Amino acid sequence: MKKVTLLLGAFIALFFISCEGPAGPPGFDGFDGQDGQDGEDGIQGQVFEVDNIDFNYDAGGDIYSYIITYSDFTSFPVFESDAVLVYRYDGSVDYQDNTTADAWSLIPQNFFLPEGTIQYTNAHTFIDVEIFIDGNFNLSNLDTGFTDNQLFRIVILPSQFAASKLDKSNINAVMSTIGVEEKDVKRFTLD
């Protein structure tokens, strides 16, 4: 009897599982979402260059400085959580295969001079970045090669990338990570 009940139960279960009826009516369409701005999807970084910077000397603080306000050069929003990386142009490097490459140094950057040491450094907000030249000697007569006609590359790095183990001293790695190519970098020359 046990076998007959088990066999009958399996047959009934198989019968109900294999039954298929007609398809039901289609559901209602959902509401359209809010239109967004056209542009690239996802998290973006921004890179731009400011050329021909002449630092201003503050005799009271014995320091040189220059302020770059983002809105003067880009409409890209900068958030408080973003990192701002500043690279100083060191010149071109010639290779044996007759190619050249631009050399960029992430600041802070130190220079050891006969008079003492100077350091390029910066401080940023979500509105601007201020670049400083500080030193451990009287800077009033600092060589203009350090203070005039300077070129800086500003990289606005979204916080998701800033927290990663990205080698921020390697400008090529940074630009590759945020999807910016050399041809996309805008250069602004000051008068």
N, C-alpha and C positions, 0 to 999 in steps of 0.2 A: 504494500500500500504506500509505503514511504517513497518508493521509486516512482510510482504512478503520479503522486502529488508533485514530486520534484519535476518530473517530465512535463506535466500539465502546466506548472508554474513557469517553466522555462519557455514553453511554447507560447503562452499568453504574453509574456514579457517581450519575446521576439516579435510577436504579431503587432503589439502597440508601438514598439520602437521603429519598425519598418514602415509604418503607415505614414503617408505623406499626403497633405491636402493641397488645395489651390493656394497660390501666393496671395498674401493679404494686400490691402491697398498701400500705395507708397506713402511715406510720411511727409509732413509739411517741410517746405524749405525753411532754413534758418534765416535770421535777420542778417543783412549785410553789416560788416564791421565798419568802423570809422576809417575814412580815407587817411592815409599817411603821406608823408613827404616822399617824393621819388628820390631814389639814391641807392647806395649800396646797402645790402643787408648786413646785419651783424655789427660787431664792435669795430670801430675804425680808429686809426691813429692819424696824426697830422704831422707833416714835416715841411718846414720852410726855412729859407736862409735870409739873413739880413747882412748885407755887405756895406762896406765903407763906414763902419762904426768908429767914431772918435770918442774915446772915454773922456768924462768930465772929472777934473781933479778937485777934491775937497781938501783944502789945506788944513782945516781944523781937525779933520779925522785922518789926514795923511793917507787918503785912499782914492782910487779911481773907481768910477761906476758909470753904468749906462742902463737905462730902463727900456725894455722892449714890451710894449703893450700889445697883446694878441690881436685885439680888434683892429689895430692899424694894418695888420698883415693878413688876417684870415677871418672868415665868418664862422669858423668851426667852434662849437662850444667847448670850453675847457671846464672840467668839473674839479671840485676840491679833492676828490679821490684820485685824480689822474696824476701821473708822474710827469715832470717836465725835465727832459734831458737836454743839456746844452753841450754842443761840440764846437771846438775852435779849429779853424782851418790852419793846418801847419805847412801847407804848400803841396806841390806835386812831387811824386816819386817816379823816377825814370827806371825802367827795367831793362835787362839785357836784350829782351826780344823787341825793343824799340816801342814798347807801350808805356803809357803813363797812368798813374792813378792818383786820386786826391787822398791826402793824409789828413785825418780828423782825429782830434784828441778829446775825449770826454773830460769835462771839467768837473771837479777841481783838477787843476794842472799846475805843477810847480816848475819854476825855473831857478837854477842856482847861478847867481851872478857874482862877480868879484865883490860887489858891495854887500851882498846878502841874498836872501831868498824872496822871490815874489810868488804869489799864487793867484791864479784865476779861480774864482768861485762864484756861486750864484745862489739866489734865494727866489722862490716863486710863490705866487698865489694863483687863483683861477682867473685873474685879470691880467697879470704881467709877470715878467721875470726880470730881476735886476742882476746884472753881471758886475762883479767887483774885481779889482786888482788890489791885493793887499800885500804887504811886505814887512820885513823886519828891519828896514832902514828908511831913511827919508826918501820918499818917492817923488818929490817935486822935480827932480831931474831925470826921471826914468826915461830910458831910450824910447823915442816915438815908435820904434818898431814893435813895441808891446802895446802902445796906447792908441795909435792912429791907423785908420784904414783897415780895420779888423773885419773878418768874416766869421759869422757864427751860424751854425745849423741848429734849429730848435726842433725837438721831437716831442710831441705831446703823446704820451704813452698811456692808453687806458689802464685803469687800475688792475684789470684782469691779467694784463701782460706784465705790469710792474711788479706784481707779487711772484711771478714765475722765476725760474732759475736761469733766465735769459742773461747772456753775457752783454751787459749794457755798454761795456767799453768797446765792443765790436759794432760799429755803426752799420755794417752790412748785415749782420745778424739781426739787429733791431729792425731795420727797414724791411728785411725779408719776413720777419715775424708779423709785422703789421700790414704787409702787402703793398708797400710803397716802393716804386722803382725810381732810379736816378732821374729818369725823364719826367717824373711826376713832381719833383721837388721844385717849388717856385722860389725864385731868387728876387729879393727886393733890394735895390741899391738906394742908399740914403744920399741926399744932396749935400 
